[in-house]
Amino acid sequence: MTILQAIVLGIVQGLTEFIPVSSTAHLVFAARVLNLYGGADKTLQAEQTTATIAVIQLGTLLAVFVYFARDIANILRAFIGDHWALLKGRPVAAAGSKLSQDAWLGWLVIIGSIPVGTVGLLLKKLIEGPFTKNLWVIATMMIVVGVLLAIAEAVGKRNHDMSHLGVKDALAVGFAQVLSLIPGSSRSGSTIMGGLFAGLTRETAARFSFLLSIPAIAASGLLEMREAVHKLPSGSAGALIVATIVSCAVGYASIWFLLRFLRTHSTGVFIVYRVIVGALILAALAAGYISASI
């Protein structure tokens, strides 16, 4: 991977990780246009692309840490402090509640992360292989999740903010996040969709989606980083660092944009984009202009 390829992939990752249009779909397509690892056989090329994407995602994970630094610090402080107080037999929150809101939010992030963590480990080999780079799958899921997001926009009550999050909300968003293991679904698109179905406001769904991305992206990125050492060509470290830094900077801007956008707008523009791009890819595949696999 060259420095130019790294910069392009970092920009694509940063722009699409948090906006609900599927970062994996755009990264796989960008990797094909850039002919990333074109000299390898199909299986190795797919594995190298998966490893590269997972490592670059650590840049957007850093963007979440920076943007939500105060929230994360409050959650960690409350989570540790409240449980320590409980062990000592001291009250930690308002009457009728054992945990403060921030500590409870920490538990909701843990609960919401269980589904994708479990399924991700079970399907690890499939996720790393050629199937998840197939453009038929990617284009179809772009349309499917776009339609589901439109339905969620239509039927969602949107009357729950961060202070009203519960276990049902965390599980709804958590199980929706499992869809993100299928390329083209979009982790942010799937989780925002799950949040809207659960009755969360758009901004709350997005904020919880970002917090839920921390364990998901960290686990996949760190796991793949260990394997990337063996799978990626020698001399890839410098380009990966550049791509990760670029994705962090662009990802931070994307978070800022989306949270402000969803305060006064629906996800309609992203739904339309997903359906159009998905349909165009399907049409190009059917006409034989592009091949389905790497």
N, C-alpha and C positions, 0 to 999 in steps of 0.2 A: 504494500500500500504506500503510495507516494504522499507527500505533504499536501498536494493539491486535492487528491482524493480524500484525505483525512479532513480537510477543511470543509469540503462539500458534504461529506457524511455528517460532520459535526453540526453544520447548519441545518441539514434536513432533520436530524435527531432532535435538536433543540426546538425547532419550529413545530414539530408534529407530535412530540411525546405527550404534551399536556393538552393540546387542542384536539378535539375528538374526531380526528380524521385518519388515524392509524399510522403510527410512526414506523412499525414494522413493514407495512405495505410500501411506504415511500422509501424506506431504507433498502429493501430488497430490490425495488425497481431502480433506485439510484445505483446500487451495487452492480446491477446488470448493465446499466448504461455506461458505468465507469469500467466495466469488465474487471471487477475486483477479483483477484486470485484466479484469473482466467486460465492460467497454466495448469491448474490442478484438475484431478478427475472430479466428476459431478458430486459424489458423496463428500469428498474432502472439501470441495469448494463450498458446499452447503454448510458443513460444519465450521469452516473458517469464517464464513459470513455470519453465522449465528454467534460465534465467539466474539467477533468484532463488534456486532450490534450490542451484545450484552455488556461488553466493557465500556463502549461509548455511552451507554445508558447511565453509567456511574457519574458522568458529567451532569446529567439532568437530575440525578439524585442529589448531587452537591448543590444544585440550584434550589431544590426544595429545602435543604438544610439552611441555606443562606436566607431565603425568602421567609421561611417560617421559623427562624431561629428562636424568636421569643416564645412562640407557641410551643415548640418542641422542648425548650428549656422549662417552661411552666408545667408541661405534661410530665416530664421526667422528674422534676422536683416534687410535684404533688404525688406522683405514683410511688416514688421511693419513700417520701415523708409520710404519706397516709398509711402505707402498709407497715412501716416501722412503728407508727403510733398505735396501730391496731395490735401489733405484737406486744406492745407495752400496756395494752388495755386502756389507752387514752382515746377520747372522742376526737374525730378528725374533721367532721363536717357538720352541716346543719342538722337539726333534730330530724330523725326519721331516715337519715341517710348515713351510710357507713363511709362513703368516699366523697371527696370533693369532685366538682365537675371535671377538672383537668385530669385527675387520676382515673375517673370513670372513662374519659375519652381514651386514655391509654389502653384500658381493657378493651374498648370497642375496636381500636386499631388491631389489637392482637386477635380478637375474635374474627374480625373481618378478613384477616390474612390467612386464616387456617384453610379455607377451601382451596385457594389458588396454590398454596404451598403443598398441600396434599396431592392434588391432581398434577401439579407441575413435576413433582418427584416421580410419580407413577408413570408419566408420559414423557420423561426426560429424553429418551432416545428418539421418539417420534418428533418431538419439538426441534431437536438438533438436526434432523434429517431433511432430505429433499422435499418431502410432502409439504412442510410448512413454508417452503419457498415457491410453491406452485401458484401461478397467477390465476388459475381457475378458482382455487380456494380463496385467495386473497380478494379477488374482485367480487366473488359471491358474498363473502362476509362483509365487505364494505357496504354492499347494498342491504344485506339482511339486518345488520346492526343499525344502519341508517333508518330503515323502516321501523325497527323496534324503538329507536330513539324518538321518532316522530309520534308513535303511539304513546310513549311515555310522556311526551310533551302534552298530548291531547287529554290523557286521563289522569295525570299526576295532580294531586291536590296542592302541592307546593306550599304547605303551611307549617313545616317543621324546620327550625333553624338549628344551629349547633347545640344550643342548650336543651333541645328536646330529643337528641339522638338516643336511641335505645338498642337493645340487642337485635331486635327484628330488623332495624335499619341497617345495622352493621352486617348482618347475615345476608340481607337483600343485596347490598353493595358488594359484599364479599363473594357471593355465588355468581353475581354478574361479572366480577373480575375474572372468573374462570374462563369466560368467553375470550378473554384477551390472549389466552394461550393459542388460539387459532388466529393465524396472521390475517390482517385485514379487519379484525374486530375493533381494535384500538382499546388499550387499557383504560384510558380516560373516557372514551366514548361509552364503553361497557359499564364502567362504574357510575358515571353520571346518569346513564340510563337507569341503572338499578336504583340509584338515589331518587330519581324522579318518580319511578314506580312506587317507591316506599313513602312518597309524600314530602320529600325534602325540597327546599327551595333550590333554585338552580345554583346560586352561589354556595350554599351549604353542601350540595352534592359535589361541587367542584372542589371545595376546600377539604372535605373528607376524602375525596378521591386522591388528592395530592398527599395527604397524610398516610393514606393506605398504600401509596406507591413506595414509601420508604422501605418497609420490609420486603416487598415484592421485587423491587429493582435491586436492592442490596443483595438479596439472596441469589438472584440469577446472575448479577454482575460479578460478584465475588466467586461464585462457583465456576462460572465460565472463565474468569481470569486465571484461575488455577490451571484449567485445561488449555487455555489459550497459549500458555507457555509452550506446550507440546504440539499444538495444532497449527499455530500461525508461523509463517516464514521467519527466519532469523532477521533481526534488524527492524522488526515491526513496532518495537516499543516507542520510539520517537514519534512516529505517525499516530499511534494510538493516544499518546499523551496530548498531542495537538488537537485531535478530534474530540477528546474528552473535555478539554478546556473550552473549545469553541461551543460544544453542546451545552456546557454549563452557562456560558454567557447568554446564548440565544434562548436557552430554556428559562432562565430567570425572567427575561423580557416576555416570554410566552405566558408564564404564570401571571405576571402583572397584567398583561392584556386581557387574558381570559376572565379573571375574577372581576375586573371592572366591566367587561363586556356583558357578562351574564347578570349583572345587577339590573340592567335595563333592557336586555335583549334575550330572545329565545335561542335555542341551538339550531334554528331553522337553516341558517346559511351553511352550517357544517353538514346538515342532513342533505341538503341539495347537492353540495360538493361531493359527498360520499357517493350518492346515487349516480351522479353524472360520471364521475371518474370510474366507478365500478362498471357501469354500463359500457363506457368507452373501451375499457380493458377487455371486457367480455366480447365486444364486437371485434376488436383487433385480433383476439385469439381465434374467434370463429372464422374470420376472414383469412387467417394464416399469416398475418403481418408480423406477429411475435409468437415465440414458443412459450409453452406453459411452464417449463422447468428451466433451471439455471443452465 
